[in-house]
């Protein structure tokens, strides 16, 4: 499992390696790398690092391939993921053979740049990119207006009203004003085309660069030799306008990307840097949040953000969790309720108990999941990129054929027809069709509290036909309330046994175990000074915990069958039961291996939006099923209330997998919603899966999306948004095909001048991006 804390065990480079004359050397400091890097230890003792970067200098989808090639040639790089849509990348590398500074140098050597994917450096990189783009646009636009002034007399004059020497002087002036556009403003097109050629690839900027270069060369020939092979007509005005239109379109695309990145940074900025930790002697000390450990007690002032995940130990308050869940209303919190790091304490100073820190917190997981999703290239994008290569070859051949035909029909127009064909057929809109829509949808879901870990999950989500749900922690509240403690043989429960069970429950992340450990009322008195020490603790997913006490005896906590190692008894248990003899309320049993002695009963609470969410999904044609490891009585009661026909109770992980596989064998697109460790296998097997935000880390790691908001209505919203996304992608692809089908014949027949071709190409890309942005509303 990846862990940022592992960075503390890396050897720190000597001071001389971090500074000096090389500003990139600071990126090799392990402490600095914690902002954007995670580490994993391999069986042979080596470490692999996974670093996230923000990229600059990209202008089309083919640039992603060039960047990946540049990094894969670096010794020690193991895997590269580059996303052209979000301008982000993730690199997995061997810490013994590679360094972050070496990765950045390798990218700069091929004309691109990268910065660590953290707020400060990414913001500086965006500002530099925005400033350069605006300067290029200003130079192109200003020069285009001046060139148009020089070209106007030639358009307005009739017959011999414009003297040849004056026409020549105006052409020279237009040529001079076009030079800044060619040398500076159009630089990104030539740079991208050259990088592609050096790598042996044809990129989407190649037709654009060829069109600009050929048009400028032909116009220059007509300027300095009016009677030569290029004739006397110049098109400097068309070229400068084309560059201006294309740069304006790319500036708008850049603004969309930057706005999404800034929204993410505003969320990440909510995590505090320090915390007020209580020491054992009762004194308060101010420490970095990176120094917090599970079990620490922390004071949180009014208006401050909670520094880690945990639960409320003292006081009552309200929390603003809008940055994490998208819910604008404050959430009431009382003793024992969970707290999420990054949310804001609104009502009163409180005391919290730290439970999860570092990369295990929901807040850190949000940033990591968003970076992972934004670094991916969906399958639809990869398919579009595969078609882009052959399409570009066809464009080049088509332009050459058009020039050859027009050189026979009208040699004076051959060059301009070829230029128009090269420009109008650039497949930018085709390459933006899928990624722009998917990134927009992922951003809309993130604002609702649903974080996609895999952009490809949008496709099966849109086609979802059957959805299975877990019960405890998914359909019901994550924190059930302890109701009462009963003795298996009747009579009053033993206080020492209760304290031992509570201590063992603290080892599990199961919702019932967590509720047992977190509720101070369970102990029926003050906690003991010497809590029970458990050894050799093991958890059996779907069953419970097993551990040994100080004398070596084995104890178990979980289902009755697990504790007693026999089939569930047919006689009624200690608590209330239905006619089938099964418990009507959720129970956790505790006792020696083979003999249960205590039964803890809990009161389940259905999530407030569960009924409405399931009704929405059913109305959209999704078949629903309930898979739960709980007893049949409580599962059937809940299924009847929610109108779910397909029910499987007492299900083990392998039982859930079997049901899921049978549905997939019938040709259905199957989804799964869960939250526990025992749900991880079925979450990984499903076509699309959701993990509840407060669930186990293993479940979140295997899910395609995490419902940080813990609202089931957001799953229904995600299903509808996925269907809209698929429609938008199809609309974008249809528009790109229609645009090329309409404009290519116009360019071939000479009815589309270069400036109009440039305007059409820029407008086509902007229409695709604008159509995708509708998904963010």
N, C-alpha and C positions, 0 to 999 in steps of 0.2 A: 504494500500500500504506500502511495506517495505521501511524503510528509515534509512540510517546510522545516519542522524542528530538526530534521536530520542534517540541515545545513550547519548546525552548531558543532557537529562532529567532524566537519571537513577541516583540513589543515588550512590555516590562514596564511596567505602569502606574506613574505617579509615586507616591511614598510617600503623598501625601495622598489618593490614590484607594483605598488599601488599608485604611485604618483609620478614624479619626474616630469619628463617632457611629453609623455604619452597620456592624453586625457582619457583614453579608452581603458587604461589599466585599472581604474577604479571599479570597472564592471567585473573584474575577476575576484573582488573581495567577497567571500561567502556571505558576510552579513548584508552587503549591498544586494547580493543576488536573491536574498529571501523575498524581495519585492516582486520578483517575476519568475522565479525558478523553484521547482520542486525536485526532490532527489529520491532515488530508489536504490537500495542495496541489492546487488546480484549474488547468486549462490557462490561465485568465486571470490567474493569479498570486494569486488569493484563497485563503483557507484555510477549510475546513469542519471543525468540531469535532463529535465524538461523545462525549457525556457520559452517564454512568450515574448513576442516582439510586435511593435507597430512599424509598418513599412511606409516608405515614401518613394516617389519616383515611378509608381505604377500607373499605367494608363489604359491597360486592356487586360483581358483574361490571360493572354499568352505570356504576359510578364510574370505571372505566377509560376509558369514552367521554367522560365529563365532563372528566377530566384531560387527555385528548388534545385535546379541543376548546379548553380553556383555553390550552394551549401553542401550538396551531396558530394562534391569534389573535395571538400575539406576532410582531412584525415580525422577520424573520431566521430563524425556525424553519423548517427544511426537511422534517423527518420526525420522527414520534413513534411509539414503540412502548411500550405499557403492558401489563403483565401483572397482572391482579387476583389470580391464584393466588399469585404470589410477592411482590406488592407492590413491584415494581421497574419502572423505566422507562429507556429510552434516548432521547435527544434529539439529532438532528443539526441543527446551527445554524451560521449564517454569523457568523464572528468580527468582521466589520465592522459588523454591524447589531444584534448581540445580545450578551448577557453571561449568565454563570451566575447572578449575583445577580438579574438581571431575570427569569430563568426561575423562580427560587424565589419572587420577589415575585408574579409572575403566578399561581402556584399558590396561594399564601396568600390571594390576593384572592378566590378562589372557595371557600375553606374547607378546603383540603387543605394538606399540608406536604410538603417534600422535603428530603433531605440527600444529600450526595455518597456514592456507593456505595463507601466505604472503611471500614475496621474501626472507627475511633474514632467518627466521626460517626454511622455506622449503628448502632453499639451504643448511643450516647446517645439516638438517636431511638427505638430499641426500648424502652429503659428508660422513656422518657417515655410511650410508648404503653402499655406494660404497667402502669405506675403509674396512669394515667388509667382504663384499663379495669377494673382491680381496684377502684378507688374507686367507679366507677359500679356495679359488681356488688355491692359491699358496701352501698351506699346502697339499691339496689333490693331486695336480700335482707333487710336489716334492716327496712326499712319494710314489706315484704311480710309478715314475721312479725308485726309489730305490728298491721297492718291485719287479719290473720287473727284476732288476739285480739279485736279490736273486732267482727268479723263472726261469731265463734263463737256468742254468745248468740242471735243471730237464727236460726242454723241449728238450735240445740238446743232453743229454746223451742217449746212447743206451744200452739196456740190463742192466748189472751190473756195468757199468762204474762209476756210482755215488754211493758211499758207503752209506749204510743206516744211519750211524751216521752223515755223512756230510749232507745228505738230511734233517735229523732232525734238524741239526744246522741252515741250511738255512731257514727252515720253522719257527723256533723260531725267527730268525731275521726279517722275513716278518711279523710275528705276532706283534712284537714290533713296526715296522714302520706303521702298520695298525691302531694301537691304536690312534694316533693323528687324523687320518681321521675319526674314529668312534666317538671320544669324542668331536672334534671341527668342522671339515669340514662338516660332515654329520649332524650336530646339527639341521639345519632348517627342515630337513625331519622328524626327531624324534619329534621335538617340535610341528610341525604342526599336526602330527598324534596324539600326546598325547592330544593336545587341542581339536581336533575333538572328540576323545573318551570321554573326560570329558564332552563334550557338548552333547553326545549321537548321534554323526554324524560320517559317514564314509567320510573322505576327500580324495582327490586325492593323497596326500602324504602317505597315509596309506599303499598301496601296495608297494611303494618304500621303506618305512621304514621297513616293514616286510621282503622284499627281502634282504635288507642289513643286518638286524639283524639275519635272519635265515642263510644267507651265512656266516656271521662272526662266528656264534655259531658253525655251522657244520665244518668250517675250523679250528676253535680253538680246537674242539674235535678231529679232525684228527691230529692236531699238537701235542697235549699232550697225545693222546692215539691212535696211528696208527692202532692198532689191534681192536679198538672198533667198535661201531655201525656205525660211520661216515666214516669208512675206512681210507685210507692213503692219499687221494688226497685233496689238499688245493687249494683255489681259491682267495687268498688275492689279487693277481694281477688283477683279474676280478673285484672284489669289488672296489678297489681303482681307477681303470680306470673308472668304471661306475660313481662313485661319481664325478670324475674330469670332465667327459663329461657333466653330468647333471648340475654341477655348472657353467661350461663354457657357456652352453646354457642360464641359468638364468642370468648370467652376461650380455650377449648380450641383452636379453629382458629388463633388467634394464637400460642399456645404451640407448635404444630406448625411454623408458619412460622419462628418465632424459633429453634427448635432447629436447623432446617436451615441457617439463615443463620449461626448461631454455629459450626456444624461447618465451614462453608466458611472462616470467619475464622480458625479454629484452624489450618487448613492454610496459609492465606496468611501467618500469623504466623511460619512457619518460615524465611522468607528473611531473611538477615542484613542489617544496615544498613551494615557496613563490611567491608573486605577488606584482607589483608596482601599488598601488591603488591611484587614484586621489581623494582628499577630496573636500568638497564643496568650500573651499577657494582657490582651485587651487594647493595646496601643494601636494607632492607625499609622500606616506607612504608605507613602506614595511610591508606586512602582510602575514600570513599563508594563503594558498589557501583555507583552511577550514573556514576562516573568511569571504570569499567573499560571497556577496549576489546578487541576481538578480537585475539588474539596476546599479551596480557599474561600474565605468569607470576605465580601467586598461591600463597602458602603457606596451607594449611588445617590448623588445629590439631585435635588429637584432641577429639571431641565437638562441633566447630563444624560449621555448615552450609556447604555449597559455595555460593559467592556468585553463580555463573553457570553456564551450560552450557559444557562443555569436555571435555578428556580428560586422563587421568592421565599426567603426564610423569615422575614420579619416586616410587619407593616402591610398596608394596602395602598395601591396606587393605580394609575392608568398609564398605558404605554402607547406611544405612537409607532406603529409598525408599518407605516405607509411606504417607506423606502424599500422594505423587504417583501411586503405582500400586496401592495397596491391599495390596501384598505385605508381610506382617509379617516375613518372614525376611530377614536381612541379605544383601546381594548382594556377592560377592567382586569386587574390582577389582585389576587389575594394570596395568603400564605399557602405555599405548595404549588402554585401555578408556574408554568414554564416561562422563562424570559429569554428573549432572543438578542444576542449581541448586535449592536448597531441601532436598535430601537431606542426611543427617547423616553425617559421617565418624566411624566407630566404632572402628577398630583402631589407627591410627597417624597421626602427622603426615605429610602428603604435599605434593607440589608438583603443581599443575595448570596446564594451559595453557587460557586462556579462548578460547572459540570463538564463543559467542553471548551477547549481553547484551540488557538491556532487554526490549522487547516481543517479541523473537525467541526468548527462552528458553521452554522448555517450561513453567516455573513461571508466568511471566506469561501465557502462552497459556491455561493452565488457568483462571486467574481471569477472563480476557476471555471465554473460551468459556462458562463457567458463567453469567456475567452476561448474555451474549447469549441463551442458552437460556432463562434465567429471565425475560427480558423479553419473550419471544415469546408470542403467543396462538395456540395450535394451531388448525387448521381446524375440528376438532370443537368446540372452545370457541366459535369464531365462529359456527358453525351453531346452537349452543345459545343464544347471545346473540340471534341473529336470531329464534328462536322465542319468546324470553322477552318481547319487546315485544308481539306479538299476544296472547300468553297473558295478560299483565297487563291488556290491554284487556278480554279476555273475563272475567277475574276481577272487574273493576270492574262490568261489565254484569251479571254473575251476582249479585253482592252487591246491586246496586240492584234487580234483579228479585226476589230473595228478600225484601228489605225490603218491596217493594210487595205481594207475595203475603201475607206474614205480617201486614201492616197490616190486611188484610181478615179473615184467620183469627183472629189473636190479636194485637192492637196492642201489648200489653205485651211481646211477645217479638220484635217486628220488628227493633228496633235490635240486639239481641244475636245474632240469627241472622246479620244482615249483618256484624257485627263478627267472628263466628266464621268466616264465609266468607272475609272479607278476610285474616284471619290464617292460616288453615290452607292456603290456596292460594298463599302466597308461594313462588315457584319458586327458592328458594335451593339446594335439593338438585339441581335440574336444572342450574343453572349451575356447581355444584361437581363434577358427575359426571365430566367429562373432565379439567379442569385439575388437580384434586387427584390423580387417578391418574397423570397424565403427569409431574407434578412429583415425586411419590413415586418413580416408576420412574427418572427422571433422577437423583435422589439416590442410589438403590441402585446404578445403573450407575457413578456417579462414585466411590463407595466401592470398586468393583471395578477402577477405573482406566479406565473408558470414559466419555468426556465427550461428551455430545450437544451439537452446535452448532445443531440444529434439532429441536424437540420433535415436529414433524410427521413426522419420520423414523420414529417408533415404529410408525406405521400400515403403511407399506410393509415395514418390517422384520418385523412380525408376519405378513405375507402373503408373505414371501420364498419364491420357488420355485427360483431359480438364483443361485448365487454364484460369481463369477469372482475368482481370486486372482493377484496378481503373484508372482514367484518370489524374486528377490534382495531381501533386506531385509524380506520379508513371510513367506514360508514358511521361508526360511533366516534365519540370524542377521544382524542389521544390519551387523555388523562381521566380514566374512570375514577369514581369516588369510592373509597373504602366505606363499607356499610357496617360490617360487624365481623367479629372473630368467634368461631365456634370450635368446641372440642369434639374430636371424632367420636368419642365414646360418651358424650354428654358431660355435663358439669362445667365448671369454670375453667377457661384456658389458663395455662401456666405462663406467667409473665416472662420467665427466663426463655421459654421456648419461643415466645412472640419476638423477643429481642433478637434471638438467634436467626429466626426466619427473616426479620427485617434486614439484618446485616447481610444475609446471603442474597436477598433480593437486590441489594445495591450493586451486585455484579452483573446484572442483566439490563438490557435496553428494551425488553418487552414491556408494552404499556401497563399491564397488570403488575409486573414486578416493580416497575418504576413508581407506580401509584402507591404500592405497598411501602417502598423505601422512603418516599418523599412526604408522606402524610404523618405529621408528628402525633396525631391522635391515635394512631395504631398502637403505639407503645403503651397507652393508658398510664402515662406517668413520665417522669424525666428519664432521659437516656442514660444508660449505665456508664460509669467512668471507664470500665474495661470492656469494650464491645467484643463480641465473639470473633475470633480469628479463624478464617476458613483457609484451607489449603487444597491444592489440586482441583481448583474449581473448573468445571467443564459445563458447557451449555449444549444441549441437544435441541436443534431447531424444531419447533412445533411440540416439544415435550416439556422441557424445563431445565433446571440446574441440578448438578450433583457436585458435592464437595465433602471434604473430610475435616473433622474438628481436630482439636489438639491431641486427642487420644487415638486418632486414626480411624474413628468410626465414620461410615458413609451416611450422609443425609441428602435428602432430595427436596426440591421445591418446584412445583409445577402442577400438571394435571394429576388427578387421583390415580389413574392407571400408571402414570410414570413413577409416582412415589411408591405405589404398592407392587409394581411390576406384574400386574395381573390385568385381565380385561376389566372394564368398568363394571362395577357391581350393579345388580338389578334392584337391590333394596334402596329405598330413598336415602340420600345422604343427610348430613346433619342439617342442611339448610332447607328452605322451602323448595318444592319440586312440583312439576306438572304430572299429568296422568301417566306419562311414560316412565316415571321414576327418575328422570334426568333433572339436574338442577335448573331452576328457572332463572338463576342469576349467575354471572361469571364467578368462578371460584378458583382459588389457588390453594393447593394443599402442601403441607409441610410435614416431614417426619423422617424417621429412620428408614433406610432402604428396606422395603417390604412391609412397612407398617406406618400408616399415616396417623398423625396425632392432632394436627390443627387444620382448620379450614377457614380461609379468609374469603369473604364474600364482598362483591363490588356491585355498585349500581351503575349500569351502562346508560349513557346519554347519547341519543342520536344527534348527529350533526344537524344544525338548524336548517341548512340548505339541502339536505340529502334528498328529501322527497321531491323538491322542485327540480333538482339536477337530474334525477333519474327519469322524471316525467319528460324533461326536455330531450334527453337522449333517446328515450323510447319513441317520442314524437318524430325524431329524425331517422327512425328506422333501425336503431341499434338494439339488438337483442341483449338482455342483461342476465347475468348469472352471479351467484353468491358462492364463493369458496372460502370456507373457514375451518380452522382447527378446533373451534369451540364445540360445545355439546349441541346435540340436535335440537333440543327444546328451545334454547335461546336463539339459535340460528333460524329455525322455522318461524318463530314468533316475529323476528325482525323481517324476514323475507315476506311474510304475509302482510305486514304493515306497509312495506314498500312495493308490493305487487310484483315481486321477483319469482318467476316460476321455476327456474333451474337452480337447485340448491344442493350443495354438498357439504355436510357437516362432519366434524371429526377428521378433517382432511390433513394428511401429512404432505410435506413438500412433493413427494413422488406422486401422490394422488392428484394434486393440482396440476402437475406436469402432464399426467395422463389425460386429464380432461381437456387441457389446452391443446395437446397434440391431436386428440380425436377431432376437435373442432377445426383445426388447421387442415387435417386430412380430408375434411368435407369441403375444402376450398374456401373456408371463411377467413376473413381478415380479423384476427383476434387481438384484443387489447386486454391489459391487466392493470389493476390499481391495487397497490399494497403498501405496507410500511415496515414490516418486520424482517428479521434475518431469515426466517423461514420462507419469505416471499421472494428472496433474491433469485433462486433458480427459475421460477416461473416468470418473473419480470424480465430476465434475460432471454427467455424462450419466446415471449410474446412478440407479435409483429410490431406492436407499439405499446409502451408501458409507462405508467406514472407511479412515482413514489411520493408519498405525503412528506411535506417538508420537515416535520418533526420526527420522521421515522429513522430507522437504523441507518448508519453510514453505509453498510453493505447493500442495503436495498436501494439507497440513492445512487450508489455507484453503478448498479446494474440496470437502472431505469433509463428510458429515453428522455424523460422529462421529470422535473421535480416540482410539485405543487407547493411552492413556498408559502402561499397564502392559506393552505390547508382548507380551501373552499372547493367542494365538489362541483359547484356551479361553474368554476373556472375550467373544469375538464369538459363540460358541455360547451362552453365558449370556445375552447381550443378546438373541439371537433368541428364546430361551425366555421371557425376561422380557417382551419386547414382546408375545408371544402372551398371556401372563398379563394384561398391562396392558389389552389389548383386551377380554379377558373381564371384567375388573373394571369397565371403562367401561360395558360392556353391562349388567352387574349393577346399577351405580349408576343408569343410565337406567331400567332396568326397575323398580327400587325407587321412584324418583321418580314414575314413572307409576302404579305400584300404590298408592302412598301417597295420591296425589291422587284416584285412582279410588275408594278406600275412604273417605276422609275428607270429600270434598266432599258426597256424599249425606248423611252424618251431620250435617254442618253445615247443609245446606239443610233437613233435617227437624227441626232443633232439638234433636238428640240430642248435640251436641258444644258444651259451654260454651266461652267465650273462653279460660279458663285451660287447658283441655284442648287447645284448638286451638294455643295457644302452645307447650305442651309437645310436641305432635306435630310442630310445625314445627321446633323446636330439635332434637328427637330425630332427625328425618329428615336434617337436615344433618349431624349428628354421625355417624349411621350411614354416610353416604356417605364422609365423611372417614376414619372408622375402617376402612371396607372398603378404601379406597385405601392406607392405611398398611400393610396387609398386604404390599404390594409391597416395602416397605423391609426386610423380614426376609430 
